[in-house]
Amino acid sequence: MATIHIPVLLKEVLDLLNPQPNQNFIDCTLGGGGHALEILKKTSANGKLLAFDADPEPIKNFFIKATAAGIDHNRFQLINSNFYNIEYYYEQYFSLPVDGVLFDLGLSSDQLRDETRGFSFNALGPLDMRFDKKNSQTTAADILNTYSLEQLINIFKNLGEEPHARRVAQAIIKARRRERIITVSQLVEIIRDITGSRRRLHPATLVFQALRLAVNQELDNLKKALPEAVKILKAGGRLVVISFHSLEDRIVKNYFRDLQRNNLIKILTKKPLVPGCDELKINPASRSAKLRAVEKL
């Protein structure tokens, strides 16, 4: 599949990770591969990269991009798995001093435009939302059609911060009694009838966010992976995290503060870095990105 992904906050990531020739890095969220390619270029000729993605498509695409960029395939190891297994795969396949770790927690543009995935409320396809179709069984449609009213309210309220969580959940319960909810358009119509369209965000934004987080257990995986990432970093190594909504950013901010209180890291970003005007013009999807970085002591 041709890729149109634009890496978010690329300059800031490179400035903070500061990759140098022959250093080694881990990209926990390969996605469109933009960050990974630039890191490999700056760590030539012998620097290594370990990269993760639960979605197999970015893995396939990266080999093509690396070849086009003239990068030796022996310099990177790609893992088709969620990053919550970072320490296990590091020990199995990398075991090198790690100078930096990157998490870019957003969806890639390629995933959003693929209508078979169900990530975008502007698409017409099925309500899937799984990053890893091979190992994950529960889809967004499964949640909508089988979870209880209270379970749906909990997801929409706690993972999406949707102010109309109860009303949306009640409407879904009512709609699924008539027919199974299986497509993006069905869900968008249910939400629009409840919330209307007088919002700065698309009315389905928060519900879609909540479902995606629930399907892929993203917040739990992040909580598990952050300590492992810090553990495998060498002293002086840096950890950079780009988040796209308040729940992720809160987890990262609080974890970094706890580490700093225990004199384990130094926070490099007193306030999160956000895209500037020039980047927003080129890539409007980056508007909610927040970058936080630390250095291991």
C-alpha positions, 0 to 999 in steps of 0.5 A: 500500500502506498503511504502518505504518512507524515511523521509528527514533530520530527525535528523535535524528536531528532533534537531530543533523541540526538541520534549519532553515528553507530548508536542504537535506538528503539521505535516502539510505534513504527507506523509510517516509518518516518521517525525510524528512517531518519534515526537510521540515517543519522546513526549510519553506518553501524547504528541499529534499530529495533522497531515494533508495530502490532499492525503487519502493514507498516512492517511490510512497507518499511522494508520497501522504504528502507530499500529506497533510502539505501538503508541496509536491512541488517541494521534494523529488526522489525517486530510485529507485536504490540510494544508492551512486550518491549523488554522480552523482544529486546532481550531476545533480538537486540541486547545492545546498549540503547541510546534512545526509545521513542513512542509515537502513540497516534494512528498513522495517516495510512491506517486512518485512510484504510476503510477496512480498518474502521478507525476513521469516522469519515470512512464507510467500512466495518467497525473493526479498529484492531491494530493486530487482526491476527492475535486480537479477536474482539472488534469494535463491533463486538463491543457495541453489540455485546457489552452491557449498558454500564460497560458501554457507559464506562468505556465512553466516559472513562476512555473517551471523556464523552459528555453524553456517554450514557445517552450514546450508550442507551441509543446503541443498546436501542439500535442494536435490538433492531439490527447489529451495528457493524459499520462506521456509518451506522455508529456515526448516525447513532451518535449524531442523533444524540449529540448533534453537530455543534461541536468543535470536534466531529460528534463521533470523535470521542466515542471512536477514540474510546472504542479504539483504546478499548479494542487495543487495550492501549492505556494498559499497554502504555503503563506496562511498557514505559517502565520496561523502556526506562529499564533497558535505556542506558544511563544518559539515554533518552525516552521520547513520548508523543501522545494525542489525547489527555489520558495518554499524556496524563499517564506519561506526565505522572510517570515521569514525575514519579521517576524524577522524584526518585532521581531516576531521570531528568525531565527535558520538557518542562511543558510538552512540546506541540506542533508549530504553525508551519507543521500544522499547515502541512499536517493538520492531524498533528494538532493534538500531539504533545511530546514529553522527553526525559533522560535516564540518570 
